[in-house]
């Protein structure tokens, strides 16, 4: 069969597979313009929500959660004097007489207070208690450390005004500062402006005023976000500057406090106010100075005086929080979102969700680190929403692209010819059964559907009913009938086969039937249009295509595995990317893994190429010019190979590599050598004595130089015997090569040895050579051809006699070791050079003596011995040194071992 016809199908499959691989993997990984546009739109939309403050409430919720987890100890030199419910019960309704406040100031001053802030408005004189006003003014003046608040409030006609303490107090206070706490739209106090006022931000916060007097370095420079407008406003516009977010030290009641009445009655420790900042303010419900804060919790508002205490503590510690500038928020959010969105195409689908989850946690962590370590607030909600929206959008786009890709590939697959005729109609299965009828002697068959309706029928004599078949593709035998269930998606066929009643249903026949019917099986569910989701429908189609591809792949794998020749597929880099087991064996490698990704340059080192250009030149012709090359080579110390190299092309005619076919031609070459040797033998060795006899007869007939009749007869006799011996040796060698071990009989090898010695006795006597028999066995029964073994021993003995000098000793020794018999023939001849020992067993080889003269003989005797040894599953070996004689050893087994491969595969020990 022509080789090219045999491998044409697999070559087309390999070319098609290479084309598909190159098409799918062509080009670098690029970002889809569609996804880039979608990423930009999504990022732009989220940044617009940041700019428009649409996500403000969610950002503040995250801010409150993080701030609530951030607490710190209250400072020891900050004390609140609380106007609480107990004090109201003692001193009556608010407002109290101003003399009480004067007494409080005196008490605190005497107790060593460092600064006293009265969070109480003394806007106008008390007309009912002028002495109380004077008493309060005197107390403020005597203390010299009292601070009072300034507020901005709306008057009766809607005008704004700055409300200050009455002039009598302003003249003696240490400082004035505003106490406004800005409320967010949700009514929670989170932020403070350190400076504000009407027309210009001239009034510092009371905390700033206190620290400017007590610890100026704490508020120099003044922290907070600046007002970008430098244009003076009118007198009815509130101007604010130095905006900060207030980091509360703890929940309401975190700072130490002493009741107002306890201070007036002296119920406090002597050092309770010593060198401390004292804040006096209302904490009792109903006085209107309680505000909700991020740390307030449910129904636990914080008093204004405690909020100012938190402000003073934060300013002293330098931990005031500033919001990241709006433009910085946009930039940082945009960078994070674009990096995340653009990284989606670079990630594997199964890691996108974990990456999104990790990035969301990292975003929260980054926001927390900025807040707690750098005291910057970065709203993370836009980034988190972007991550939550980006993943489903990316998954949706991948799903759309996947479905689109499936549709394209399935359309392309439908357009391509099917690799094998699988899943065909009932008529197809009947055609195949007609072919199998020749192999398995089938009497008839029937094919039923799931409802026992007849699809195909041929010579079926029984009723068209099938037994219950539960296991798909598992033959069920009923007498001489075989039933097989063939799955067909969501249905099935039932195949019944009637076997010939005279033949037994064997396992091999059942396996063949099962393998045949498996070609028509559909193990996936078919597509149901109209009531199935689109992706599921595509999955069903892909299942169908994959089933076909798997079948083709199995077929290709089986073809490669069952090929007699070796096959290699190399890429353009000269690397082996595909091979079969025969190639591994022919190249003499121990394992298939040794050939995987091996370079052709490495393989070339293992070969002797019979070409002037070598393997590299042949590959150049194939990969550069697209030609198909054939050349011969030999694996070092291995087989002779015919190497055929064909280009592996893809769509468009581009080369993708080459297919290398390795054919073992060792026996062919050996046969050619034997044929050449035989022709040489017939044309020279056998023809020479015949030519000599004819020449003598012609000379005698021409009466030219006539010789005596006796001499002529003697010469013709010698030439005739020589020709006869050559013919006998040639025929014996041919007979030995055609011997069959299965035809051998049990013989006694010891008797065969004695017969061989007796046969050469007369020849030994002519040269006065003494024959010695050293038989260490009485009997040695083996399976053999006695005539061939006797002739082999005679050849060895004759060879020893021929090359031994007169008076020498030739010995035949026979002994046993383990499960082998050793027959040794020793002589005292000139010996054989080591270089000649490797070729003396080849046919028609003449070995020269040490003096350069050729030894007499046909060159077939030792070749005959070698063939006989191989046919008897034994071996022949030689040990010799020049000038020290020669010893041949014929080793034969006692047991029936497996035949030796390559027929004459014997070597030298």
N, C-alpha and C positions, 0 to 999 in steps of 0.2 A: 504493500500500500504506500502511496506517495505521502511523504512526511508533511508537506505543505497542506495537503487536503486534510490531514488528521488534526492539525493544530490551528486551522483557520478560524474555527469558532472561538476557542479560548483567546486567540490573539485579538479578535474583534472585541471580545468582552473586556480585555485588559485595556485596549485603546479607549473604549467607551468609559471605563472606570477612571482612567487617567484624565480624560477630558472633563468629566464631572468634577473630579477633585480639583483640577486646575481652575475650573470656572468658579467653584464655590469659594476657593481660597485666594482668588486673584486680587492683587492690590492691597495697599495698606488699609488699616482700620480708619475710617473717616466718620466725622460727625454728620448725622443726617441734617440737612438744611431745615427740614420740617420740624425736627425736634429742637433745633437751635431757635427757630422762630417762636415755637411754643414756649420754650424756656424764657425767652426775652419778654413775651407777653405776660406770662405768669409772674415773672419777677417784677415787671413794671406795674402790674395790678397790685401786687402786695406792697410795693414801695408807695404807691398812691394811697393805700389805706393807712400806711405809716404817716405820710404827710398830712392826711386828712384827719388823723386821730380817731379813725373808726374803731381801732382795736384798743382804745385807751382803757376801757374797763377791764379787759382781760390782762393787759399789762399791769394795771394797778393791783389786780388780784394776785398775780405772781409776785409783785413787789411786796405786798402785805404778808404773803406766806414766808418769803425770805426774811423780811424784817422781823416778823414775829419770832423767828428762830434765832435772832441775834440779840442777845442780852449781855449786860455788863453790870458789875457792882456799882451801887450808888456811891458817890463821893462822900467822904466823912465830914467835909466842911461846908456842906450845903444842907440847910434845914428849912422846912416849911412850917410856918405857924398857921394852922388851919382854922378858918372861921367855919366851924362845923356845927352840926345840929345841937350838940351839947352846949356849945357857947351861946347859940341862939336861945336855947331854953333858959340859960342863966341870965342873959342880958336883954332879952326881949326882942321885939321885932327890929328888923333892919330898916333904916340905918340907925346905928347907935350914936350916942353922944360922942363928940369928937374928943372930949376929955379922956374917954377910954383909950382912944388911939394914942393920945399923948402919953398916958400912963404906960402903954405897951412899948412905945419908943423909948421911954426912960428906962423901963425894965431891961430891954434888949441892949441899950447902950451901956447900962451898968454891968450887964452880964458879959460884956466884951465883944459884942457882935462887930464883925469887920465891915459889913455893909447891910443896910436894911432897905428892902424894896417893899413898898406898900402898894399892892395891886388893888387900890381903892381910889375911886374918883372923888376928889375934893374940888369940884368945879366952881362953886359959888359959896359965899358966906352963909352960915346958919343964922337966920334972923331971930330965931328963938333962943339961941345960945351963943351969943357973941363972945362970952368969956371962954367957951369951949374952943372957938376958933383961935382966940389969942393963945390959949393954953397949948393947942396943937402946933401953932406957928413957933411958939417958944421952944417946945420940945424938939421940933425939927432943927431949929437953929442951934440949940444946945448940943444935939447929937452930931451934926455935921457929917453924917454918913447915910442920909436917907435919900432914896431914889423914888420918883413918882412916875406914873404912866401918862402917856399922851395917846388919845384915840381920835380917829376920824369918824365922824358920824353925820347922819343926814338930819337937817333941821326941818322945821315945820313945813316949809314951802319947797322941800325937795332939794335945797341947796346943801352942799357938803361944807363941813367946817372942821377944823382941827381943834379938838377940845383939850385944853390944858388945865392944870391945877390953878386955883385962884392965886392972884398976885402975891398975897401974903406968904403963901407957901413957896411960890416959884423963887422968891428972893433968897430963900435959905436952903433949898434942896441941893443935894450933891450932883444930881443929874436927872434929865428927863429922857424917856425913850418910849417908842410905841410898843404896844402889846397886841397888835393885831395878829391873829392866826388865820392864814388863808385856808379856806375850805375848798376841797375839790368838788366837781359837779355831783359826786355821790354823797356829799355832806361829811366827808371824813377829813380830818386835819392831818395833812402829811407834809406840808411845805410852809416855809417862812421866808419873808423878804426882810433882809437885815437892814434895809433902809427904805423908807417910803415917806410920802408927804404930798400935799396939794401943790401942784405946779412944779415941784422938784422934790427929789427924794432926800430931804434934809434931816429927817428924824431917824436916827439909828434905832434898832431894836433895843429893848431894855437890857437884854443880855449883853449886847455889844457895849452899851453905855457902862454897865457894871464892870466889865472886863477892861474897858479902856482906862478906867480909874484904878482898878486893882492889879490887872495883869495885862498891860498894853501889848506885850509880844504875842499874846494869844490871838489877837485880832488885827495884826499888822503883817501882811496885808489882809484886807477883809475878804473872806472867801465868798464863793457863790457865783452863779451865772449872772453876767452883766446885762443891763438893759442896752440893746444896740442903738437906741435912739438917743441922740445928744441934743435934740431940739427942745428948748424949754416949753412946757405946756402952760395952759391957762390955769387960773386959780381954782377952777372947779374940776380939774382932772387929777386923779390920783396917780402919782408917778412912783414906781417901785423899782428897786435895784437889788443886786446881790441875792439872787434867788437860790435857796438851798432846800433839800429834802432832809427832814429832821430824823436822825437815827435815835429812836427812843431807847432809853436804857432798860426799860422793863414795863410791865403792865401798870395800870393805875395803883398808887400806893407804894410804888417801888422806893421812892425817896423817903427819908425819915421825916416825921412830922410830929408837932406838939400842938395840943389844943390851945386856942386863944385864951380860954378861961384859965388853963393851967399856968400859962405865962403870967397872967395878971395876979393870980393867987400865989405865985412862987413855987408851984409844984413841978419843979424841974431840977435836974442836976446842976451843980455849980458850973461845970464846964460845958453845958449843953449848947451855949451860944458863943463860947470863947473863940475869937478869931475866925468866925464862920460867917458865911453869907446867909442872911435870913430873908426868906421870901414869905410875905404875909398876903394871904388871899383866901377867897371863899372856896370851900370844898363841899358845903352842905347842898343837898338837892333843893331846887327851887330858887336859888339865887341867880340862875341863868348863866353861870360861867363854867359849864361842863360841856366838853366836846368829845365826839367819838374819834378815836385814833386807830391806826392799824393794829395796835397792841391792846386795844380796849377789850376785845372780846364781846360776848353778848351782854347788853345792858350794863356795861361798865364804862361809862364815859370818863374822861380825864379832865381834871380842873385846869383852868387856864394858868394858874400859878405853877402847877406841876409841869405843864408843857414848857413854860419858861425855864423851869429848873432843868429840864432835859436839854433846852437850847444852850443854857450856860455851860452845862457839862460837856456837850458835844463841841462847843467852841473852844473850851479849854483843852480838850483832848485832841483837837484838830481832826475830827472824824466827821465833819459835815459832808453830806452826800450831795453831789451835783449831777444833774441829768446830762447825759451825753448830748452834745449839740445836735439839733435836728439834721443838719447836713451830714454829720458824722454817723448818725443813726442810719440814714439812708445809704451812705457809702458802705458801712460795715454789713448791713443786712443784704444789700445787693450783691456784694462780693461773696458772702457765704452762700446765698441762694444760687447764684450762677455757677459757683464751683461745684455745688452739690448736683445741680441739674446736669451740668456738662460731664460729670463723672459717671452718670448712670449708664451711658453706652459703653463705658470701659469696664464695667463690672459684670460679673456673671449673674444671671437672673436669680440664682438661689442665695446670693449674698446682698442683694439690693435692700431687702427689708431689714436684715440685721444692721446694715450700714446706716440706713435711715434712722433706726432706733438709737444706735450709738451716737449719731450726729445730733439727734434731738436731746439726748442726755448731755452731750458735750456742750450744746448751746445753753442749756439750763445751768450747767456747771460754770461756763464762761461768764454768764450773767452774774451768778453768785460770787465768783472770784473777783470780778470787777467791783461788785458792790461792797464786799467785805474787806478786800485788800487795797483797792485803789479808790474806794468810795465814789465810784462812778456807777450810775444806773443806766444799763442798756436794756431797753424793752425787747424781750425775745419772742413775743407772740407772733410777729410777722414771719420770722424764720421758722418757728414751729409749725405754723399753718402752711407755710411753703413746703416743708418736708412732708406734712400729712397729705397735701394736695399733689405734690410732685410724684410720690410713689404710685398712687392709683392712675395718674395721668400717664406716667411712663409705662406702667403695666398695660394700660389700655392701648397705647400706641404700639407696644410690642405685640399685643394680641392681634391688632389690626394688621400689622406687618407680617406676623406669622401666618395668619389666615391667608393673606394675599400671596405670601410665598408658597404656601401649600397649594393654592389654586394654580399658580404658575407651574410649579414642579409636577403636580398631578396632570395638568394639561400636557406638559412635555412628555411625561411618562406614557400617557395614553397614545401619544403620537408615535412613540418608538415601538418597533416590533417587539413582541414578547420573546423572552429568552427561551422559554419552554412552554409547551402546550398544556399548562395546568388549568384546573377548574373549568374544563370544557363541558360540552353538552353530553347527554346520555348516549348519543350516537357515537361520540368519541370513545367512551369507555367500552362500547361493544366492539369497535374496530380493534382496540388493543387486545381484547379477550380472544378474538379470532387468531391473532398472532400467538398468544400464549397457549392456544389450543394445540399448536404444533409441539410445544415444549412440555406441557403438563398433561396431555391427553384428557382434555375437558370434553364431557359429553354434551353439556348445555349450560345456559345461565339465564338469569332473569334479574331485571333491575326495577325495583319498586320505589315509590316515593314514601313520605311519612304516613300517608293514608292508605298504603298498600295498593295504590294505582300503578298499573304496569307502564313503565317508561320504555324499556327495551326487553326483547325476549328472543331466545334462540335455542330451539330443541329442548325446551323445558317441559318435562312430562308431568311433574307434580302440580298440585293446586297452587295458584299464585298467592300464597299466604306465607308470611315470614314469622318466625318465632320472635320472642321478646329479646331485643339486642340492647344491652345497657352500656357496654364499654365500646367507645368508638374505635374503629380500625382493629379490633381484636377478633380474629377469626373464631367462629363458633361451629363446631363439627357436629353434624347430625347424620349418623350413618355415613353415606358417601357424599353428603352435601355439606358445603361450607357456606356460612352466612357471615357477611361483613357489613357493619354499620358505617356509612360514610357521612361525616358531619358536613352540612352545607349552610353555614351561618346559623340562622335561627331554625333551620330544618335539617333534614337528613335524607339520604338514600339508603336502601337496603339491597345489597347485592347477594344473590344466591347462585352458587356454582355447583353443578353436578360433576363429580369426578368419575373417571373410568372405574367401574366396579372391579376390574381385574387387577388394579394397581392400588397399593396402599398409599393413604394420604400421609406423606412424610413432612417433617418440619421445614425442610428447605423449600418445598413447594408452597406451603402456607406462608412462609416469610416472603417469597416472591409475590404472591397474591396480595399480601398486606402492603408491601412496598409499592405495588402498582396502584392500588386503590388510594393510597395516601396522596398521590398526585392530584386527585380530584377532590380532596378535602378542603373545606373552607372553615377555618377555626375561629374567624372573627365574625361579629354580627354585621349583617348588611345594613346599608343606609336606608332609613325610612324617611322619605321626603314628606314635608308638611307638618310633621309632629316631632321634629327633633331640632335642637338648637344648632346654630350654624357651626360653631367650633366643634361640637360633637360630631357633626356630619363630616367635617374635614378630618377629624381623628379617625373616623371609620374608613375614609378613603386612604388615609396614610397607612392604616393597618393593612388594607388590601395591597397597597404598593409595597409595603415592607415584606409582606408574606411572599410576594413574587420575587423581590430582591433576595430574600433569604434563600428561596429555592434556587435562584440562579447562582447565588454564592456557594450553596452546598454543591451544586453541580460543578461549578468551576473548581472548588476544592477537591471534589472527587476526581475530576479529570486530571488535575495536577498530581494528586496522590497516586493515581493508577497509571500515569504515564511511565513508559519504559525508560524514556530519556529523562535526563535532568534538565531543569529549567531555572534560569536566573532572570530577574528583572532588575535592571540597574537604572539609576537616575542620571541626570546630566552631570552630577558630581562623581560618577563612577562608583557609587555605593550600591551594594546589593540590598534592595528593598523588598524582594519577594523571591521565594525559592521553594522547591519541593524536596522531599527526602531523598529522591534518587540523585539529585545534584550533590547533596551532602556526601552520599556514599561514593559517587564517582570521583569527587575531589579529595577523598581520603580523610575527611574531617570526622572527629569523634562525635560531635554533637551538632544539632541544627543551630543552636544558639551561636556557635563559632562562626557561622556563615552570615548571620544577621548583621546588616550594615557594614560588612567587610568591604574593603575597597578592591576594585579590580586590579590595581597595581600590586596589592598583596597577593591576589590570586595568580597574577602573571608570574610571580616569583616561584610558584609551585608547579609551573608548567614549562615544558619544552615545546615551543611552537615551531612547526615545520614551515616557516615562511620567512622570507628575507625581511619583511617589514615588521614581523612580530604581531603580538596582540594589540599593541598601541596603534600600529598602522591600520589594522582591521577596524578598530573602534573609530578611528578618524574617518575612514570611508563611510562608516555607518552613521555617525552622529553629525558629521559635517555635510556629507554629500547625499545622505539618505539611501545609500546602497545596501544591499543584503550581501553579506560575506560568508564564505565557508572556508575553513582551514582546519588542518589537522594538528594535533598536539599530544603530548604525553605527560601525565602526572608523574612527577618525580617518584620513582620506585612504585609506579602504579599503572593504571590502565591507559590505553591509547584512546584518544577521543576525537570525534568529529565535532567541531565547534561551528555552529551556525548562528550568526548575529544578524538580527533584523531591527530596523528602527521602530521605536514606539512613538507614534504620532498622535496628536490631539486635533480637535477641531481647528481649522485654519491652516493645517499643515505644519505646525510648529512641532519640533522634536521635544519629547518629554523624557526620553531615555532610550533604552534598547532592551530587546529580549534575546537572551543567550540560551541556545539549546545545546546540550551536551549529550552526544550519542556515544555509547561504548562500542568501539570497533576493534577491541583487542582480539577477539576470536576471528573477526574478518581479516585483520592484518596477519594473524598467526596462520590462517588458512592460506592467505596469499604467499606467505613465506614458505609454507610447506609445498604449495604448488610450484613455486619457483625452484625449491630444492629438488622436488621430484623431477621437474623438467631438466634441471642440471644433471640429475642422476641418470635419467634416460638418455640425455644427449651426450654425456661424457663418460660416466663411470661404466654404464652397461654397454654403451656403443663402442667403447674403446677396445675390449677384447674381441668383439665381433669384427670390428674393422681390421684388427691385426690378423685374424684368421683369413679373412678375404684377401688381404694384401699378400699373405704367404702363398695362397692358392694361385693368385694372379702371377706372382713371380715364378712359381713352379711351372705354370702353363706357358709362360713366355720363354722358358729355357734361359733366363738371364740369372746368373748367380744361383743356380739350383743347389739346394742343400740335400743332404741325405734323407731317405725316407724316414728313418728312425727319428732323426732330429726333428723333421717336420711334424711327425705324429706326436712327438713329445711336446712340442710347442703348442700345437693345436689343442691337445688334451689340457695343457695348463690354462690356455685362454678360455676353453670351454668350461672348465671347473670354476674359473674366476667368475665368468658370466653367470653360471648356475648359482654360485654362492651369493652373488649380488641379488639375483632374482629371488632366491630363498629368503635372504635377510629382509628384503623389501616386503615380501608377502607375509613373513612372520610379523613384521612391525604393523602392517595393515590389519592382520588378524588380531593382534594384541589391542590395537586401538578400538576395534569393534567388539571386544569382549564385554559381557554383561555380568556384573557381580551376582545378579539373581539366578543365573544359570550355573554358578559354581557348585561343586560337590565337596563333601568332607574327604580330605586326603591326609596322609601321614607325611609331613614335610621331611622327616628324617629319612624315609625311604626315597623321597625325591632327591635328597642330597646325595645319597649313595649312588643312585642311578646317574646323576650328573658326573660324579667323579669317575665312575666306570666308563662313561662315554668319552672322556678326554684322556683316558689312561694311555692309549696307543700313541697319541700325539705327544704326551709327556715323555714316553719312552724314547721317541726319536731324538729328543733334545737332552736325554739323560736327566730329566727333571724328576725329582721325587715328590709324589703327592702324599699329603698327610691329612688324615681325617680325624678331627677332634670333635666328635659328637658327644656332647654332654647331656643329651636327652635320649631316652630310649624310644619314645614316640612323641609326636607333636601334631595332633589332628587340628586342622584349620579348614575353613571354607575357602576353596581355591580351585583354580584350573591347573591340574598337575602338569600338563604338557607345557603350558606357558611358564610355570615356575621352573621346571626342569631346564627348559631352553634358556631362561634367564641366568640360572646358575652355571650352565655350560658356557654361556657367553662370558661370564665373569672369569671362569677357570681358563678358558681359551685365551682370553685377554691377558691373564697373569702368566700363562705359559709362553705366549708369544713375546712378551716383554722381559722375561727372566732369562738370565744367561744359563749356559749349559752347566749341569750339576747343581742348580739352585733348588730350593724347596718352595713348593706352593701348598698352602694350607687352607682347608675348608673347616671353619669352626662354627658350631651351632649350639646356642644356649638360649635360656629364657630368663626374662627379667620382668617382674610384675605381670602384665597381661600382654606382653609382646615377645616375639621370637626374633633373635638376631642371628643372621647368617653372614659370616665374615669370610672374605677371601683375601689372603695375604700373599704377596709375592716379594721377590728380592730384586726387582727390576730397577731401572734408572730413576724411577719416581716421576712425578708430574709437577711442573711448575705451578705455583699458586695462581698465577694469572690464567693458566689453562684449565684449572679445576672447575671454573664456572661455566665452561662451554663444552666439556667432553660429553655431556649427556644430550646435546643437541644433535639432530640427525645430520649425516653427511659431513661431520666435523673431523678433520685429521689433525692430530696433535704431533708436533715435531719433537724429536729427541734433543738431548742437550747439545749434540754435535750439529744441529741444524737440519738433519735429514728427516724426511717425513716418515712416520711409522706406517707399517703396512696395515691394511684393513679397509672395510667398506664405510666406516663411520656410522653404521646402523646398529651395531651390537649393544653399546651402552644406551642408545636411545630406546632400544627395545626393552632393556632392563628397567629404565625409568618409567615407561608406559605400563609395564607389568606391575611394578610396585604401586603405581597410582590406582590401577584397576583393582588391586587387592587391598586398597585403603592403607597402604604402607608408604615407605619412603626408602630412597637409596642415598647413601652418603659416601664420601671419599675422604681419606686422610692420607696425605703423602708429602714427602719432601724430596727434592732432587738429590739422588744418590743414596737414598735410604729406603727405597721400596715403596709400595702402595698397599693400602688396605681399603677394600670396598665392604660396606655393611648394608645388607638388605634387611630391613626391619618390617615385620608383618604382625598384625594384631591377632590375638586369640578371639576377641569378641567382634560382634557385628556392629561396628560403629557407623555413623552417618557418612555418606560418601564425601570425599574431598572435593571442594569446588574447583572449577576450571579444569577438570578432567586430569590434567597432568601437572597439577599445582604442587609439585614436590620441589624441595630445595636442598641445598647442601648444609650439612651440620658444621 
